Amino acid sequence: MERRTFLKSAALAGAATTLAAPAVAQSTTEMVIVSTWPRDFPGLGLPAQRLAARIAELTDGRLDVQYYAAGERVGAFDAFDEVASGNAQAYIGADYYWKGKHPGWVPFTAIPFGMTSTEIDAWTKFGGGQELWDELADQFGLQNFAAGNTGVQMGGWFNKEINSPDDLKGLKMRIPGLGGDVMAKLGASPVSLPGGQIYENLVSGAIDATEWVGPYNDYFMKFYEAAKYYYWPGMHEPGSMLAMGLNKSWFNSLPKTEQEIIKAACTEENNLTLSETNANNGAYLNRLINDHGVELREFNDDVYDAFGSASAEVIEEARDYDDLSKRIYDSVLEKRDEIGAWTALSDMAYVQKRNRVIGR
């Protein structure tokens, strides 16, 4: 799929997709979903469309689902207000985009040096995370559920090598969330851009670097045309949880069956997005390296230590915002250490042993 193909339709204002129509005459309820991703966007946009279609399918048309990609009804970063105001019923996106509204939103996507996908899933579902998310969302008239995960992200695309923390100074980099604040601490200039605007800014030189997701998602963005150094691992998003945010008054007005269908569809897509990403990352990494000459680079220990020091400062500042923020960040850090101790003895230890035996 060419980049121009899947981005082309994102520019068509008002191009809503009605995903299901009642098979027989019946009472229907409109559900307008706005997304932070462009239409037909591999890795992020397509799963959002799949989730919208699944809700329509499971409700057998009782929910008249109309899906709008970024820019078709509102801009990507306007999705929150569109739903909180009741102009739309739901958004699909990454909740760290709403950091400016409250820093407590960030951990419900990812924080630097935070949880992997399995860890954040455990925290959200069984470690008190959903309850804290509910408390935060309620302040804005929302109800939020996990609806996808990208897994561990790459460190990003750079137009020069990063050999020391000094190489980050003055760098203009597209990086949202607390990861952007970490870069700012180290002298870089973080820039927040929606997905559909990153490529043009990288090609024009308006930015020097960008993070996005990983090989599968990034391949279709063609970042390799403007930046050949692809760094790993990303400290900023170790397991980025995506979300469906619903207007809470509207959600609570639905019959219990429809509420449970939406929750179940979100849980299903939460698993599917991660599985799809993991299934494709290896193959697309090979294509980036072998077909396009991308140079893979690992952040060295000096750079990663600098990331760590700046991250601790940034998290503490976010934690001090108010009592709720303190409780959210305290919970994240506690569960990161508790659940992470098991990760170290299970997945991480096994993969290290496996790689030694099979010669990787």
Sequence and secondary structure as in RCSB ss.txt:
>XXXX:A:sequence
MERRTFLKSAALAGAATTLAAPAVAQSTTEMVIVSTWPRDFPGLGLPAQRLAARIAELTDGRLDVQYYAAGERVG
AFDAFDEVASGNAQAYIGADYYWKGKHPGWVPFTAIPFGMTSTEIDAWTKFGGGQELWDELADQFGLQNFAAGNT
GVQMGGWFNKEINSPDDLKGLKMRIPGLGGDVMAKLGASPVSLPGGQIYENLVSGAIDATEWVGPYNDYFMKFYE
AAKYYYWPGMHEPGSMLAMGLNKSWFNSLPKTEQEIIKAACTEENNLTLSETNANNGAYLNRLINDHGVELREFN
DDVYDAFGSASAEVIEEARDYDDLSKRIYDSVLEKRDEIGAWTALSDMAYVQKRNRVIGR
>XXXX:A:secstr
  HHHHHHGGGSTT  EE    SSS   EEEEEEESS TT TTTHHHHHHHHHHHHHHTTTSEEEEEE TTTSS 
GGGHHHHHHTTSSSEEEE GGGGTTT GGGGGGT  TT   HHHHHHHHHHSSHHHHHHHHHHTTTEEEEEEEE 
 S   EEESS   SGGGGTT EEE  HHHHHHHHHTT EEE   GGGHHHHHHHTS SEE  S HHHHHTTTGGG
T  EEEE  SS SS EEEEEEEHHHHHHS HHHHHHHHHHHHHHHHHHHHHHHHHHHHHHHHHHHHH  EEEE  
HHHHHHHHHHHHHHHHHHHTS HHHHHHHHHHHHHHHHHHHHHHHTHHHHHHHHHHHHT 
